[in-house]
Amino acid sequence: MNQERKYEDTFKVLPKWTAGRKLLLKKLEAATPLNRFIIKKIYSEYSKKGIWPAELARRSGVRYGTLSKFEVGRTETLSMKNIAKVANGLGMTVSEFFEGLEDEPGYSEYIDREKNLKQKC
């Protein structure tokens, strides 16, 4: 499957000229299902609302650099505190932000794997 078609729901919200398109594709391929969901949700929600990442940073109180580094893979995770701020900046609750997570491909297997790792410790 063409990589861009695999993440078509995310790419359709990005202009064709977006410089970070290739970086985003690499990030999505390497990300855990949870991080992939968060990245896609952030992109799709700020695009639906017609705001840019800098505006989301301003509204949420999360530094633009923090959001940017997460989106392009320089940071592996966002803290729950920052996710809550981003959700608020998007006009959503944390519960609303995570709606649909269980439908993310590979998510249930990821959770099972994490549970097994914790049980072994």
N, C-alpha and C positions, 0 to 999 in steps of 0.2 A: 504494500500500500504506500502510495506517495505520502511522505511525511507531512506535507502541508495539508493534504486532505484529511489526515488523521486528526489534526488539530484545527480543522476548518472553522469550528465554532469560535475559536480564539482568534484566528487570523482574519476572519471576516470583519472584526471590529478594528483591525489595524489598517491604516492606509498602506497601499502597496509600496510607498517610498520609505516606510519606517526603517530606519537604520538598524534598529535592534531586532529586526525580524529573524535573522539567522541565529543571533544569540538566544532569542526566545525559543526557537525551535530546539536548539541544543539543550537549553535548560529544561524544557518540557520532556524531552527524551530521557534525561538523566534524573529527573525529579521523582521523589516518592509520590504515590497517588495523592496523598494529602497535600503536599506542596504544589503539585500540578493543579489540583482543584483550586487552591488559594490563588495561584497566579492567574488562572483562567477567570476566576470570579472577579478579581480586582480589575483586570482588563475589560471584561464584559460590562461590569457595572459602571465604571467611570466613562466608558464609551457610550452606554445607554443614556447616561445623565449629561453627556456632552461636555465633560470636564477633562482637563489634562492632568497628568500625574502631579505637576507642581501645585495645581489647585487642590487636588485630593490631599496632598501633604499639608497644605495650609488649613484646610477644613478639618483634618483629622488630628493635627498636632504631631504627626509622625514626620520626622525629617525626610526631606525629599531624597537625600542620599541613601537613607535606610531602605526606602521603597525601591529606589532604582537598583541598588545592589542586590536586593532579593529578586527582583524581576529578571535580572540578567545572570543570576547564578553566582554572584560574588559572595553572597551570604546564603547559607543553607536554609535558615528558618527565620520566621518572624515570631516574636514572643506573643503570647496570648494577649498581653497588655496592648501591644501594637495592633494586633488583629482586631481587638475590640475598638480601638481608636479609628482604624480604617473603616470598619463597619459603620461606626457612628458618622464618620466623614462622608460616607455614601448614603447616609440617611436610613440605615438598617440596624436592626438588633444583631447580636452575635448569632442567635438562632436562625434568623433570616439569612445571614451571610452563609451559614453552613448548610442551608437547605439544598438537597441534591447530592451531598457528599457521598452518601451510600451508593449512588449510581455511577460514581467515578470508576472507570475501568481499572481493575487491579486492587481496588480499595479493600474489599473483604479479605483477599489473600494477604495483603499487607498487614491488616489488623491481626489475622491469625498468626502470621509469622512473628509479629511483635509480642503477642501473648505467649507464644512458645519460647521465645528468647527470655522473657521475664520469668517463666516457670523454671527454666534451667538454671537461673541465677540463684 
